[in-house]
């Protein structure tokens, strides 16, 4: 196959011609390096510069073009015209956003955390997105949602039951607050918590506490899965 940032069918034929996209296209971070090295799609760095720019990529999130583009231009491997086209796409967007206007006329510099981020509207939208994205694969006996009058005590068990950092993945900004599954359940019922074991589960010492918590509760919520210890970008 063709790597995305060297794929003219995606970037030029579809995005720009068929869909009318009028912005600039940036590679994924490190993706141009991958075209040359990891995927070996074009092992010559100079030709890789040519291939991605001719395909329709405008900006490299990485250091590959910075390292090899001048050499590619000097040998006429990459024509100046494709660089000019990429720069036109980039500067057109910047001008459209007013980045060269007087500072006082640039609305994006007036954004601040207290008035534009983490507003009640944003929180409501995030909650709506979270609710709409959840998928209940099975509901035997129609037990969900749990009846708060019937299930007054809940055991929350598992390596990710009280996790906060884990649920952010490994590519995230600064969250205004984090609510673990344990904290979420505790808002609706009396909870008892037992980790059981961590995500790598090297020992079973905590299993007894988990069993006791489950036996003494009306319902049990297991929060299992992996974490960045086992899988993440770049691992």
C-alpha positions in Angstrom: 0.0 0.0 0.0 0.9 3.7 -0.1 1.6 5.6 3.1 -1.0 8.2 3.8 1.3 11.2 3.5 2.6 10.0 0.1 -0.9 9.1 -1.2 -2.0 11.6 -3.9 -5.3 9.8 -4.3 -6.2 10.7 -0.7 -4.7 14.1 -0.4 -5.1 15.5 -3.9 -7.8 13.5 -5.7 -10.2 13.1 -2.8 -9.4 15.9 -0.3 -8.7 18.8 -2.6 -10.4 17.9 -5.9 -13.4 15.9 -5.0 -14.2 17.4 -1.5 -12.9 20.9 -2.1 -10.5 21.1 0.9 -8.9 24.5 1.0 -6.4 24.2 3.8 -3.0 22.7 4.3 -2.2 19.0 5.0 0.2 18.0 7.7 1.7 14.5 8.1 1.3 12.6 11.3 4.3 13.1 13.5 7.2 11.1 12.3 5.2 9.7 9.3 7.5 11.1 6.6 10.4 9.3 8.3 8.3 6.2 8.2 7.7 6.5 4.5 11.5 6.3 4.0 12.7 4.1 6.8 10.0 2.2 8.7 7.8 1.3 5.7 10.7 1.5 3.2 8.2 2.8 0.6 11.0 5.1 -0.8 14.3 4.4 0.8 16.0 7.4 -0.8 15.5 10.4 1.6 15.7 12.9 -1.3 13.1 11.1 -3.3 10.9 10.8 -0.2 10.8 14.6 0.1 9.7 14.7 -3.5 7.1 12.0 -3.2 5.3 13.4 -0.2 5.2 17.0 -1.5 4.1 15.9 -5.0 1.4 13.8 -3.4 -0.1 16.8 -1.7 1.4 17.0 1.8 2.2 20.5 2.8 3.7 20.4 6.3 5.9 17.8 8.0 5.2 17.1 11.7 8.8 16.0 12.3 12.3 16.8 11.2 12.6 14.8 8.0 12.0 17.7 5.5 14.1 20.0 7.6 17.0 17.5 7.3 16.7 16.4 3.7 14.6 18.9 1.7 17.4 21.4 0.9 19.6 18.6 -0.5 16.7 17.3 -2.5 16.1 20.8 -4.0 19.8 21.3 -4.7 19.9 18.1 -6.8 16.6 19.0 -8.5 15.1 15.8 -7.2 12.3 17.9 -5.7 11.0 20.7 -7.9 10.7 24.1 -6.3 7.1 24.3 -7.7 5.8 21.7 -5.2 7.4 23.6 -2.3 5.8 26.8 -3.5 2.4 25.1 -3.7 2.8 23.8 -0.1 3.8 27.2 1.1 0.9 28.8 -0.6 -1.5 26.4 1.1 0.1 27.1 4.5 0.2 30.9 4.2 -3.3 31.1 2.7 -4.7 29.6 5.9 -2.6 31.8 8.1 -3.7 34.9 6.3 -7.3 33.7 6.4 -7.0 33.3 10.2 -5.6 36.8 10.5 -2.2 35.8 11.9 -0.5 38.7 10.1 -3.1 41.3 11.2 -2.3 43.7 14.1 -2.2 41.7 17.4 -5.3 43.5 18.8 -7.3 42.3 15.8 -6.4 38.6 16.3 -9.2 36.8 18.2 -7.2 33.7 18.8 -4.7 35.6 21.0 -7.6 36.6 23.2 -8.5 33.1 24.2 -7.9 32.2 27.7 -8.5 29.2 30.0 -11.1 30.8 32.2 -13.4 32.2 29.5 -13.0 29.8 26.5 -12.0 26.4 27.9 -13.8 24.0 30.2 -17.0 26.0 30.1 -20.3 24.4 31.2 -21.2 24.0 27.5 -18.0 22.1 26.9 -18.5 19.9 29.9 -22.1 19.1 28.7 -20.9 18.3 25.2 -18.1 16.0 26.5 -20.6 14.2 28.7 -23.0 13.8 25.8 -20.2 12.5 23.6 -19.2 10.0 26.3 -22.7 8.7 26.8 -23.4 8.4 23.0 -20.1 6.5 22.4 -20.7 3.8 25.0 -21.7 0.4 23.7 -23.5 -2.2 26.0 -22.6 -5.5 24.4 -24.8 -7.6 26.6 -27.6 -7.1 29.1 -28.8 -10.4 30.3 -31.9 -10.1 32.4 -32.1 -6.4 31.7 -30.1 -5.6 34.8 -28.8 -2.4 33.4 -29.1 0.3 34.4 -28.7 -0.8 38.0 -31.7 0.0 40.3 -30.2 2.2 43.0 -32.9 1.1 45.4 -32.1 -2.6 44.9 -28.3 -2.3 44.6 -27.4 -0.1 47.5 -23.9 -1.5 47.9 -21.5 -2.1 45.0 -18.1 -3.7 45.0 -15.8 -2.0 42.5 -12.9 -4.3 41.7 -10.0 -4.4 39.3 -6.7 -2.9 38.3 -8.3 0.1 36.6 -11.2 0.5 39.1 -9.5 3.6 40.7 -7.5 4.6 37.7 -7.4 8.1 36.3 -4.2 8.5 34.3 -4.8 5.2 32.5 -8.1 6.3 31.0 -6.3 9.3 29.3 -4.2 7.0 27.2 -0.7 8.4 26.5 -1.5 11.4 24.2 -3.4 14.0 26.2 -3.4 17.5 27.5 -4.1 18.8 31.1 -7.5 17.7 32.3 -9.4 20.1 34.6 -10.3 17.1 36.7 -10.4 13.3 36.5 -13.1 11.0 37.8 -12.2 7.3 38.2 -14.8 4.5 37.8 -14.7 4.1 41.6 -15.5 7.7 42.2 -18.3 7.6 39.6 -20.0 4.6 41.2 -19.5 6.1 44.7 -21.7 9.0 43.6 -24.7 6.6 43.4 -24.1 3.8 45.9 -22.0 2.7 48.9 -18.9 1.1 47.5 -16.2 -1.2 48.7 -13.0 -1.2 46.6 -10.4 -3.9 46.0 -7.8 -3.8 43.3 -7.4 -7.6 43.1 -4.1 -7.2 41.2 -2.5 -4.7 38.9 -2.7 -4.8 35.1 0.3 -7.2 34.8 -1.1 -9.3 37.7 2.1 -10.9 38.9 0.5 -12.2 42.1 -2.9 -13.2 43.5 -2.4 -11.8 47.0 -5.2 -9.3 46.5 -7.8 -11.8 45.3 -9.1 -12.6 48.8 -10.0 -9.0 49.5 -11.7 -8.8 46.1 -13.8 -11.9 46.7 -14.9 -10.7 50.2 -15.9 -7.3 48.7 -18.0 -9.0 46.1 -19.6 -11.4 48.6 -20.6 -8.5 50.8 -22.1 -6.3 48.1 -25.4 -6.3 46.2 -23.6 -5.9 42.9 -20.0 -6.1 41.6 -18.4 -3.9 38.9 -15.2 -5.2 37.4 -12.9 -2.7 35.8 -10.2 -4.6 34.0 -8.1 -4.1 30.9 -4.6 -2.9 30.1 -2.6 0.3 30.7 0.4 2.2 29.3 2.5 -0.4 31.0 1.5 -2.9 28.3 0.6 -0.9 25.3 1.1 2.7 24.1 2.1 4.7 21.1 5.8 4.1 20.4 6.1 0.9 22.5 
